[in-house]
Amino acid sequence: MDRRKFLAFTAAAMTAAKPFAARGEDTSSTPWGWPQPYKRISDASIKWLKDNGWWPLSVGNQPAFTGLPAAQGKGFFTQRGLEVVVNAFLSGPAINEAAASGRVQAGLEGNFPYTTLLSRGFPVRCVAVVNPNIKHATLVDPGSPLQSIADIKKLPEKASFGIVVGSSAEFYFTEALRSHGLDASKDVILKNMKPTDMLIMPAGLTGFVQWNPYVWDHLLLRKNARQIDSIFDYNFYMGNFWVRNELIENVPDVVQALVDGYAEGILFTKADLAAANTTFQADPMYRGYPPEVINLINEKLNNLYKPSWFYPDQQFWSTENARVAAWLHQTGRLQKLISAQDYNENFAPQFAKETLSKLGWAIPQRPCFLPAGWTGTVGKPPYPKYDNEDTLSGEQQFPEKGDLQRDWMFKGNMYRA
């Protein structure tokens, strides 16, 4: 090879090895794939927050949700010039109470309490998805004769189940019973119990309906239960990351910093599971959790799906969540019905889109857990098989063809668009 060809070949190889960058931009990124430098919020936005008494910004969170603990623990909001205080709550309704009293300006909570916020006309918008498809499961004693929900029909006496009444667990269980020709109001007895009280599998009940991380506690740590059914055939569960409308209207760069930091927390956890677990253990909300459960939260809820799972697909989630709202309304738990159109208009996906653009990722054409050619219809269960905790043996591959709009560096590896 002559000298000119050698120099041309070397230059091409060096160019191919560089991280992606637009002309004139910094070419560096963190080991977990976030481009540098961080974009900081404006002084004007900080002043607006201070003038409204929202500095530092207060965010409500509850156990088993990922992204936020890593973002807060690793300083990803601080790096963007934003001071955030994360307040721990045991449930979504408690976050709603704090929102109503002005104690939090943003929150992460499940679809039930979020629908209640919308029904009451609270000025909030959903900016990102929180841990989709968290497992809910029907559990029985290991020696129980029940092998499935359908077997309840064979019992000589009416079955009784411990459950959190008014929760996503009740919605799932009601749908599961209906799919097997059973009526939750006639064919079973539901006993309202706290998840922590159900952990010991108290005697006198046919079974219990729990959600993660409590399901893992039963099956993997205590080993005092057996799963006979799970939520996946009947409901796509969605958590919601919401912010007050005033933030979107007056300080959109603050909302962008929240979504960016949240997404970076997801990426950090995917890149270094052990470090993320350590960060969680330092969070006051998780200090009483066994290390095994913290690892499962991050491994199953954060890392199982492609890291773009936080993107809010408006049409998909509006259709599915309208089923939840209709059930809440029919059972008298929701005064004002929230329609699919109401949900659709409530999403503010522009911030997640900007986050994807910063990373060089394509906007997902469908939720990452739906395989190509999926034959189901959203809103019409039971659903054909799709990717979830019960069907996946390992993490979804990312990136795949079509996931990137430009080259992306992650953990020292360059992925080509």
N, C-alpha and C positions, 0 to 999 in steps of 0.2 A: 504494500500500500504506500503510495507516495505521500509526501508531507502534507500537501493540501487536503487530500482525502482523509488523512489521519486526523488533522485538525478539525475538519468538518464533522467527522464521525464523533470525536470527543465532545465537541460543542453540542451536538444533538443529544448525546447521552447525558450530559450535564443538565441540559434544559429539561429533559424528561424526568430527571430526579428531583427537580425543584417543586416545593409546595405550590398550590394554585395561588394566583394573585392577579389582580387587575393592574394595569400599568400605573406605576407611581405609588402603589399601596404597599404596606408592610407585608412581607411574605411569611411571617412567623405565625405559629399557632401553638396552643397548649398541647401537651401530650394526649389530652382527651378530645382534641379536634376543634377547639373554639378559636376562631381567628383573632389575632392580636393587631393593634391594641384594642382595649375595651372602649366602647363609646359611652361617655359619661353624660348624665342628665345635666340640663342647663341650670345656671344660677337662678334664672327666672322661675323655673319649676320648683327649686328648693324653697325660694321665697314664698311661692304660692302655697306650698304644703305647710310651711311654718305659719303663714298668715291664717290658715284654716285650722291650726292646732293639730295637724296630721304629720308632725315631724318629731320623732321618727314615725314612719308609716307602720301601721299595725296590721298584721295578717293573722287570721285564725286558721289553725290546722288541727287535725285529729290523727290518731294512730293509724299506721299501715299505709299511709300515702307517701310516695317517694318524690324525689326531685327537690322539694323545698328544704328538707333537713340538710341535704348536702349543699345546696346553694347557700343557705344561711351559715352552716358550719365552716364552709371553705371560703367565705367572704366574697362570693360572687356578686352580691348586691352592692357591697361596699366598694368593690372594684369599679362599679359603674356610678359611683358617687351617691348612692342611695342608702340611707339608714333605715333598716327594717327591724322591727321587733316581732318575733313569732310567738303568738299566744297559743298554748296547748289547751284543747278541749277534748272531752271524751266522745262527743257526738256532734252531728250537724245541727240539730235543734239548739244546742248551746251556743254554737257559732252564730246562728240566726239571732238569738237574744242579744249577743254582744254587738252584732251589726245594727240591730234596732236601737240600741242605746248609744251608738256612735263609738264603741270601744274598738272596733276593727273596721278597716276600710277595704279589705280584701279577704278572701277566704277560700279554702279547699274543703269541699264537702260532697256527699253523695247526692244522687238524683232526687231522692225524696225530700230532704230539707231544702234543696235548691228550688224545687218546684213550688214549695210552700212560699219561699221568698217571692217568686214571680207572681203567685196567686194573690199575695198581699200587696202587690204593686211596689215592692221595694226597688229602688233605682239601682239595679245591678246589671252587668253584662257578663256573659261567659267568654273568656279569652283563650281557654285551653282545656283539654281533656285531662282528667286525673285518673291514672291507673285503670284502664278499661278492663272489664270482665274479671273483676275480683270474684273468686270462687265463693259461692254459697252452697251449702250441702245439707242433705238430710242424713242424720247420723242415728245409728241404733247401737244397742249393746252388742258386743261381738257374738253373743250366743242367741241373738234374736232370730226368729224364724223368717223375718222379712228379708227379701233379696232385692226388692224393687218397690216403687210406689204402688204399682198395681197389686202387690200382695196384701195391701191394707184391706182390700175387699174380702180376703179370706179369713180375717181375724174374727173370732167368736164374739168379741166385744168391741165397742167403738174405740178407735185408737185415740191417744192423747199425746200431743207433742209440745215440748217447751219451745218457745219462740219469742222474739221481740216483736210484739204486736205493733202494727203501723210502720214496720220497717221494710226495706227491700227484701229481707228474708221472707216476710209474710207474702209479699207480692209473688216472689218466685214460687213459694210452696203452693199458693193458691193456683197459679198457672200450671204447675206440675200435676196437682190433683185433678184439675179440669181436663188436662190432656189424657188422663187415665179414667175419665168418666166419674170422677168424685167431686163432691161439693164441699168446700172448706167450711161452710156454715152449717152443714147437716151431717156430714160423714165422719168428721174428726172433731176433737176438742183441742183448742189452742190455749195453752197456759202461758200467760205473759211472764217472761223471766229475763233477767239480765244475762248477757253472754258469759260473764264471769261466774255467775251462779250455775250455769249449765255445764261448766268445765268438769265438774266432778260427776257428771251423769247421775243426778239424784234418782233414787228408785221411785217407782210408781208411775212412770211415763213410758209410752211406747218408743219414743225417740225424741230427738232435738233437731232444730234447724239453726245452723250457725253460719258465720262467714269468716273469711280469713282476716286476721291470723289465728282465730280460735279453732278453725277446722284443723290446721296444722298441729295445734297444741293437742287436740284430741288424738289425731291419727298417728303423729310422728313422735311426740314427746310422751304424753301420758299413755298412749296406746290403749285407751279405754273405750274406743268406739269403732264402728265400721260404717263406711259410706255406702248408701244404697241409691243415692241420686244426687245430681248437682244442677246448678242453675243454667248451664250452658245451652241446653236444648230449648229453653223457654224465655230467656231474657239476656240481652246484651246490657251489662251493667256499666254505667258511666259515672265517674266522679267529675266534679266541675271546679275549675279555677275561675273565680269571679272577682270583679273589681267594681267599685262604685262608678256610676255613670260620670260623676263629676271629674274623676281622674281622666277618663277618656276625652272628655270635652275640653278640659283645661290644661292637663299635663300629660299628653299622650306619650312623651318620651319616658315618663315614669312608668307607665304601663308597659312600654316596650322593654324597659330595663327589668321589670318583674318577670315578663315572659322569657326574656333572654336568660336571666339568671336561673330560672326554673328549668329551662331546657338544658343549660350547662350542668346543672345538678344531675339531671338524667344521664348526660354523657359521662360525667365524672364517675358515676356509679357503675356504668357499663364498662368503663376503661379499667377501673381498679376496685373490684368488689370488696376486697379486704379493707382498703382505706375508707371506703364508704361505710362499711360496717362500724369501723372505729369512730367515724364522725357521728353516726346514729347513736352509738352508745354514750357519747358525750352530750347528746341532746336530753334535757330533763324529761321529755315526754317518754323516752325509751330506756331510762336507767333501770327500770324494773323488769325489762324484757330479757328473757334468756338469749344469749348470743345466737343460738340456733334459729330462733324465731326472727331475729333481726336479719340474719343471713338469708332466710327464706323470703322475707319481705323484699329485699333488694334483688335477690336472684330470680324470683318468680314474678314479682309485680313490676319491677323496673327493667330487668335485663332480658326477659323471655321474648318480648316483642321487639321489632325494629324500634330504634330510638325516636322515630318520627311519630310514635303512637300518641303523642300529646296534641297532634293537629286535630282541630275540631271540624269533622266532616258534617256540615250543617244538615244536609238532606238526610243522611243516615241517622244521626242522633236525634233530629227533630221527630222523625217518624217513630223511632223506638220509644223515645221518652213520652210521646203523646199517649202511648198505651199505659204508662205508669200514671200519668195525670188523669186519664179517664178512670182508672181503677180507684185512685184516691178520691176522685169526685163521686163516683158511684157508692163508695163506702162511707161517705159523709166526712172524710178527712180533709177535703179541699172544697172551700166554698165556691171559688171561681174556677171554672174549667180552663186549663191551659191547653191550647190546641197545638198541632204540629206547626202551624204558621206562626203562632206566638213564640214557640221555641226557636224557629228559624230566624225570626227577626231579632231575637235576643242575643244570638251569637255575634261576637266581634272578632272574626278570624283574621283581620288584617295584621294583627300583631304576630300571630303564629306564622303567617305567610312571610313577614319580614324576617323572623327568626330563621326560617328555612332558607330564605334568600342569602342571609349572612353566612350560613353554613355551606351554601352551594348545593342544597338538596332540592329535589323536585317536590312539588306539592303532590301528595299521594292521591292517586285516582280512586282509591277505595280504602277503607280501614285495613290496616296491615294484617289483621287476623282473618280476613276473608280470602281464601285461595282463589286463584284465577278460575273462572268458570263455575263459581259457587252457584248452586241452583236454588237457593232459598230466596224468600221475599221478606225483607225487613218489615216487621210489624205483624207477621203471620207465622207464629210458631206452631208446632215444634220445628226447630231449625235443623237443616242438614249439618253434618260435621264441619267444623272450622277449627282454626288454630287456637288452642287455649291450654291451660295448665294440665288438663286431663289428656290431651291428645298430643302435645309436643314433648319430645324426649330431650330437646336441647334448644338453645337460643335460635331464633330466626336469623337467617343470614342477612347481613347488612354491611355494605350496600350490594344490591343486585342490579341487574340491568334496568335502567329507568329510574333508579333512586337518586341519582346525582345529576345536577346541571353543570357542574364543573368539578375538577379534580379536588379530592379531599384527603387530608392527612390525618391518620388516627393511630395512636400508639406506635409511631415510627413507620407506619406503612402508608404508601401513597395509593389511593384508589382512584382510578381513572373514570371520568364521566363517559 
